Amino acid sequence: GQATLLNRSYPTLRSLGQVMAQHPQLKIRIEGHVNGVGHTPEEWDTGFLQSLSEDRAKRVYRYLIELGIEAERLETIGYGATRMLQLYATPDEKEAINRRVEIVIVDL
């Protein structure tokens, strides 16, 4: 239920920052996702999952800005739990697959 960067994510994000620095025309979309399995209808209805997915994308966005990537080259979107990879995920290892941020190239 958080939008924090994991220690294991930093090397990948630094590499992404380097690639973007080397290719100044590159634009990306940062897509946030969450795991909806096991959440109550209230959590779905109140927008908690949607907000969390947006926060995850925005956290990666802020990190890339900190690395010196221009904001106009980045866009964010949160998909909530609408694009889970494991619809009936259990145990937690499979649920973790649904909690992710994906990078999509928008323009070269």
N, C-alpha and C positions, 0 to 999 in steps of 0.2 A: 503493500500500500504506500510505497514511497517513490519519489522521483530523484533518487540519488545515483550517482555514477559508481559502478563497481570498480574495484581496483584492477580487475582483469580487463576492463574496458579502455583504460587509459592508453595502452600501446596502440590499439586499433584507432582510437580517436586522434592520437598524435600523427599516425600514419595518414589518416584522412586529411588532417590539416596540412601535412607536407605535400600531399598530392594536389590539394586545392591551391596551395601557394605556388606550386610549379605550373599550374594550369589556371591562370587567372580568369579564363572565360568559363570555367566549370561552375555550374549552378546545381544545387541539390535540394531535394525535399527530404525533411527529416520526419519520419512517420512513427508515432508512438502507439503502442499496443499494450493491452492488459489482459490478464486472465480473468474470465468471468465465471469460471466453474466454482461453485460453492458460495457465491455471493447472493445475498438476499434480494428479493424483488425491489425492496426499498433502495438498495445501493444502485441498482440499475436505473430505477425511476428518478432518483434525485440527481442524477448526472455525475455521481461520484466516480464511476469508472471512466466516463468520458473526460472529466477534468483531469484524472490521474494520467490518462494517456497523453493528453495535451501537455501536462507538466513534464512528462518524461521527454517528449520531443523538445520542449523549450529548454530543458536542462542541457541537452546535447548542443542545441543552438548556442546557448550562453558559453559553453566551453569552447566551441569553435570561434566565437567572437573573441574570447580571451586569448586564443592562439593567433589572432590577427586577421581572421577571415572576415571580409566585409559582409555586413548584414544583408545587403541587397542580393547577395549570391545564395542566400539561405531562405527556405520557407519551411514552416512547420505545419503539421496536421496531426490531430489525435483521432484514432479510430475506435476508441473505447475497446469493447470486447467483440466488435463486429467482425473481426478478421482473425479469430483464433485458429492456430494451426492444429491444435489438439482439442476437439470439441468436448470430449468426455475424459479429459486428462485427470488421472490420478496415478500414482502418488505425486508428491510435490515436484519430482524431477521432470515429469511430463508437463505439469502446470507451468513450470519455469519457461518452457518453450513459448508459451503465450505472452509472457512478460518480456517485451523486447522493444527495441528501436531499430527501424530499418532505414537505410539511406537509399534514395532513388535519384539517379542522375536525371536532371530536368533539361539541361542544355549544355552542350559542349562548345 
